[in-house]
Amino acid sequence: MTSKMGQPLYQKVIDTIVTRIGAGELLAGGMLPSETQLAAEIGVSQGTARKALMMLEQHGIVRREQGRGTFVTARTPESSLFNFFRLREDDGTIIRPELIEEKIIQRPASDTERKTLFEKPESVYEIRRIRSLKGAASTIETAVLPAPLFAGIERRAPLPSALYILYQQSYGCIVLRADESINAIAAGPDEARALKVEEGAPLLRVERLAYDILGRPIERRRSIYRTDQLNYKVTLD
């Protein structure tokens, strides 16, 4: 069944729940109203509400527990970090990165940042971090955020290793997906100095645009990796 606008009715339920999560009305770990309550409140059938909850569960936004109810999925720092941090040992073993250096500045947005980030911000926060793996400087990460959405983030320094859990807990932004492009580069003077490699050494550059649960593009991130000892691993389901 579809609405008068041609949109499936279950999408109305999904949009309602996602909006409430994004606004902080439904917190991670909190219980949602029952299917019956949702159906009555939104004006759809119970079957439609059930289908919406099943789709949200498939996307990892909620979890359903038999006999208890439906809960907003709680993201832990570990799961948030490792969902998006891809460097692994040859056998896929996860290595926890350690922070070496962090710098946060507020600056005017570039044309590209204004065009691609949520609400076309005039100013952004830039978070630059160098992190080590297995005792060696291995990554340079530069995250760019719309300043109006992340007001005061510089006062939270030093930031936690998993930025996405900070976005969720402090700003109500749950990162749900990211688009990435990957290419090989040669280390310039800055990269060579930061990662302690020779100029011209091969590095991996990953450009990411991350979207929150409301579909808003909230972060541009450039990550430069040494991969002489580790692999960039991705699992495709």
C-alpha positions in Angstrom: 0.0 0.0 0.0 1.2 3.5 -0.8 0.4 7.0 0.3 -1.2 9.6 -1.9 2.3 10.9 -2.8 3.3 7.4 -4.0 5.5 6.7 -1.0 5.1 3.3 0.7 3.3 3.7 4.0 6.0 1.9 5.9 8.4 4.6 4.8 6.3 7.1 6.8 6.9 4.9 9.9 10.6 4.7 9.2 10.9 8.4 8.7 9.1 9.1 11.9 11.4 6.8 14.0 14.6 8.0 12.3 13.7 11.6 12.9 13.0 11.0 16.6 16.4 9.2 16.9 18.2 12.0 15.2 16.5 14.6 17.4 17.4 12.7 20.6 13.8 11.8 21.5 14.7 8.2 21.2 18.1 7.4 22.7 20.4 4.5 22.0 19.3 1.6 24.1 15.8 3.0 24.6 12.6 1.1 23.8 10.3 2.1 21.0 6.6 2.2 21.2 4.9 -1.1 20.3 3.7 -1.9 16.8 0.2 -1.2 17.9 1.1 2.1 19.4 3.1 3.2 16.4 0.3 2.2 14.0 -2.3 4.1 15.9 -0.1 7.2 16.3 1.1 7.4 12.7 -2.2 6.2 11.2 -1.1 3.0 9.5 -1.9 -0.7 9.9 -0.1 -2.8 12.5 1.3 -4.8 9.6 2.8 -1.7 8.0 4.4 -0.7 11.4 5.8 -4.3 11.7 7.3 -4.1 8.2 9.0 -0.7 9.0 10.5 -2.1 12.2 11.8 -5.2 10.3 13.5 -2.9 7.7 15.0 -0.8 10.5 16.4 -3.9 12.1 17.9 -5.0 8.8 19.8 -1.7 8.7 21.0 -2.1 12.2 19.1 0.9 13.5 16.9 -1.1 16.0 17.0 -4.5 17.5 13.9 -6.6 18.3 13.9 -8.8 21.4 11.2 -11.5 21.6 8.9 -10.8 24.5 10.5 -7.5 25.4 10.1 -5.1 22.5 12.1 -3.1 20.0 15.1 -1.0 21.1 17.3 1.6 19.4 20.6 0.0 18.7 23.3 1.1 21.1 26.6 1.8 19.3 29.7 1.2 21.5 33.0 2.9 20.9 34.4 -0.4 19.7 31.7 -1.1 17.1 31.6 2.5 15.9 35.3 2.6 15.4 35.8 -0.8 13.7 32.8 -0.4 11.4 34.7 2.3 9.6 38.4 1.8 10.5 39.6 -0.7 7.8 43.3 -1.4 8.4 43.9 -5.0 9.4 46.5 -7.6 9.8 46.8 -10.2 6.9 44.5 -12.5 8.8 41.9 -9.8 9.4 42.9 -9.1 13.0 41.8 -5.7 14.2 44.5 -3.4 15.7 43.5 -0.5 17.9 45.0 2.8 16.8 46.7 5.1 19.3 46.6 8.9 19.1 49.9 10.6 18.5 48.8 14.1 17.6 45.5 16.1 17.4 44.7 19.6 16.2 41.3 21.2 15.9 40.7 24.5 14.1 37.6 26.4 12.9 38.0 27.9 9.5 36.0 29.1 6.5 34.5 26.3 4.4 35.9 25.7 1.0 33.6 25.7 -2.1 33.5 21.9 -2.1 32.7 21.7 1.6 29.9 24.2 1.3 28.5 22.2 -1.6 28.6 18.8 0.0 28.2 19.3 3.8 24.8 19.7 5.5 23.2 23.1 5.2 26.1 24.5 3.1 28.1 25.8 6.1 30.1 29.0 5.8 32.5 27.7 8.5 33.8 24.2 9.4 35.8 22.5 12.1 38.9 20.6 10.8 40.1 17.8 13.0 43.6 16.6 12.0 44.9 13.5 13.8 48.0 11.3 13.4 47.6 7.8 14.8 49.9 4.9 15.3 49.4 1.1 14.7 51.7 -1.4 16.2 53.9 1.4 17.6 54.4 3.1 14.2 52.8 6.3 12.9 50.4 4.8 10.3 47.5 7.2 9.6 46.9 10.9 9.0 43.2 11.7 9.3 41.6 15.0 8.5 37.9 15.2 9.3 35.8 18.3 8.3 32.5 19.0 10.0 29.9 21.7 9.5 30.5 24.2 12.4 26.8 24.9 13.2 26.1 21.2 13.7 29.1 20.6 15.9 29.3 23.8 18.0 32.0 23.7 20.7 33.7 20.5 19.6 37.1 22.1 20.0 36.4 22.4 23.8 36.1 18.6 24.0 39.7 18.0 23.1 41.3 15.6 23.4 38.6 13.8 21.4 37.9 10.0 21.8 39.5 7.6 19.4 36.1 6.8 17.8 34.8 10.2 16.6 31.5 8.7 15.5 30.5 7.7 19.0 31.2 11.4 20.0 29.0 12.6 17.2 26.1 10.4 18.5 26.4 11.0 22.2 27.1 14.7 22.1 25.4 15.9 18.9 22.7 13.4 18.1 24.3 12.4 14.8 24.4 8.7 14.2 26.7 7.9 11.3 24.9 5.2 9.3 26.8 5.0 6.0 29.7 6.5 4.1 30.8 6.8 0.5 34.5 6.3 -0.1 36.9 6.7 -3.0 40.4 5.2 -2.8 43.6 5.9 -4.7 47.3 5.4 -4.3 49.6 8.4 -3.8 53.3 9.1 -3.3 54.3 10.6 0.0 55.0 14.3 -0.1 57.2 16.2 2.4 54.4 16.5 5.0 53.2 12.9 4.8 56.8 11.6 4.9 57.5 13.6 8.0 54.3 12.7 9.8 54.5 9.0 8.9 58.3 8.6 9.0 58.6 7.3 5.5 60.7 8.4 2.6 59.4 11.0 0.2 57.8 9.2 -2.7 56.9 6.2 -0.6 53.5 4.6 -1.7 50.6 5.5 0.5 46.8 4.9 0.3 44.4 7.9 0.3 40.8 7.4 1.2 38.2 10.2 0.7 35.0 9.7 2.7 31.7 11.5 2.9 29.7 10.2 5.9 25.9 10.5 6.3 24.0 10.4 9.5 20.7 8.5 10.2 18.7 11.4 8.7 20.6 11.2 5.5 22.6 14.4 6.1 26.2 14.6 4.9 27.9 15.6 8.1 31.5 14.7 7.7 34.2 14.9 4.9 37.2 12.9 5.9 40.6 12.3 4.2 42.7 9.4 5.5 46.2 8.7 4.4 47.5 5.3 5.3 50.8 3.4 5.4 50.0 -0.1 4.1 53.5 -1.6 4.0 52.6 -3.7 7.1 48.8 -3.7 7.1 45.9 -4.1 4.6 42.8 -2.1 3.9 40.1 -4.7 4.3 36.4 -4.3 3.3 33.7 -7.0 3.7 30.9 -6.9 1.1 27.7 -8.5 2.2 
